[in-house]
């Protein structure tokens, strides 16, 4: 069963997110800055009347801000923390977002590394253009980041438990 | 002889007869002068007659007619000539006897006279002896006394006492002697006292001369030392002058080289100025070209931006379309393929235009930087030109200065050379002077020793004349 993936780049490497988690791909635009926020928070945008925090994945993953290029785009995703609970809309600033592609999820193999600081890095697929790694959107945020970005959801979760 | 007559022996004999006759006549004439007694005169007359007769007979016999007959001649000799010769001899003997008797008488009278004379001489001798003794005693009294006082006076005079005078109270020759002695003693006294004074003066003067000579010697030695020092200094001056001449020559050469270098530098600067002017012009034109290029790049950029925007939006649209179609499930599957194709075209366009855009941006920024750089470059070139003109002026001044320097250096050089030569001449003159001074010192040493000897002599003289009492 093939699935559609949205491909992007972190540095020189190729990555992919599942298309069903993607709400919309937006061009790069001016963002409202959030003073005092961590540097991997690129700013704030408004989508359909609701503010959405934008995460600079390059900054978070490889330590340098995303380049201001046309191929650098903002991707709105549905984020469900840990794959459970309420879904939030999250914006990711990604480089090299110009392509979608169908892949068989069964072809992906685990990379054999479980870094606690990057749990969003999933299995890998060997391709002619280089390795393609699956990025899990739901595992993207750490607990502290989630508490910072979605304080209401965290409070609600605590109240439920 | 008669038995062997030859014409030659005969002639000789005849010549001898004539000579004998002449001699006989001469003797007879001398004898006639001594005739005093009548007896002797008669005898002499007789002898002369006999001699005359003999001569007559002989002459007859020796005539040639007689000799022609040898027998008759021999008979004539026996009978006539020999008796006549005998008569003459007898007359001669008689004369001799008379003369003998006369001589005896004269001898006796001489002996008597001598005896009388002896007696007279003895008497006279005795009288003379007595008279001589008396006269001697008188003379003794008259001469010995004054002689004694003269001798004692002379002895005192000889001992150095020049105060002694004679007073003999005589009016004879002794008076003259006394006068002479006293005058001589006065003169000597005056002379000796003058000599004593002179000796003291001589000794003083000699001492002064000795002191002066020593001073002169010291001075001459000092002069010699000073001359040597001056000579050393002069040699140093000479050496320094030579060094200076060399240095000045080097300086002169360096100055000439500097002038040449400055000249070539000036020429180079003039060329460089031209070049820089060209560079400034070129920079201006490059700037103009760059401005044009910038404008063109801006035009390209606008087009590219438009294309890029279109491609970008197409790409974005296709992405979203694909995602939406995927979400539509089976119904949207075909649309995903279309969206993917659209996106591929858009991507190709976008990649191409993206590259162009990037290049154009780079070109534009490079052009801007180039324009700014060219402006700055032109400004710096202008500043450099101004600096260069200043440097050129300074180089002209340097050349002028150096050119005025060269003849001065030459003058200094000549002066130094003359100085060196002069110092050498001074040195030579000093060497001569030194030699002369050495000679002077040597002669002063000689004169000093001579003065010492003179001093000794003067002292001798003083002690010699001080012996005299005046």
Interface residues (C-beta under 8 A of the other chain):
Chain A: X4 X6 X19 X20 X22 X24 X25 X26 X27 X69 X70 X71 X73 X97 X98 X99 X100
Chain B: X308 X312 X313 X315 X316 X319 X320 X322 X323 X326 X327 X336 X340 X343 X347 X350 X354
